[in-house]
Amino acid sequence: MKLVLFDVDGTLVDSQNIIAASVRGAYLAYGMEPPGREKSLSIVGLSLVEAFKVLAGPDAPVEGMAQAYKDAFNVLRLDPANDAPLFPGAGECIARLKSRDDVLLGLATGKSRRGVARLIEQQGWEGVFSTIQTADDAPSKPHPAMILQAMEELGVAQEETVMIGDSSYDMAMARSAGVLPIGVSWGFQPVDLLLETGARHIVDSYAELAPVLQAFLSEPSLLPA
């Protein structure tokens, strides 16, 4: 069995609008000047407390800002204007992989378990993922714990595991865990940064991802270095 792990925000789900708005809400709750959109999105992938340490500094009220982010997010998500759709081809990719009998699917995300449960319900993905690793279950990316726990849980080896994500944190996490890192270019961080932090492949669409995954699933040695 091969294990295919996906990040969520910026990889499967285009959640940039609600994330940027929630970061803004967290700053305003503390009377602080919010960062620009690009900076707000640069921390996607980290757990919330770690994200605010990066954005506002370790001396900022990061625990309170993380809670203020959650509060803002829970209000914003009620507005259809803040819907976070799947990226084109993501649903079809998940369905295609789930139909195989040699693949286990998993999520490794900085979202909370509650947020992941909401996504699974929205997309009808109940029973699709064999392992779900969240910010509630492990140290923040780029620590490799999410991937290591997923492999241990399912009894899958490093060479049989791939991590697909849009951030430098995903790529560094995959490298630290000894698994294949695949970066996607449609997310919230520049491709150059993904390459610098260890991406072995960069794909520009789910259509481009399909043959890379097929090579990994059939014979990893066929993949270009």
Disulfide bonds with the S-S distance in Angstrom:
none
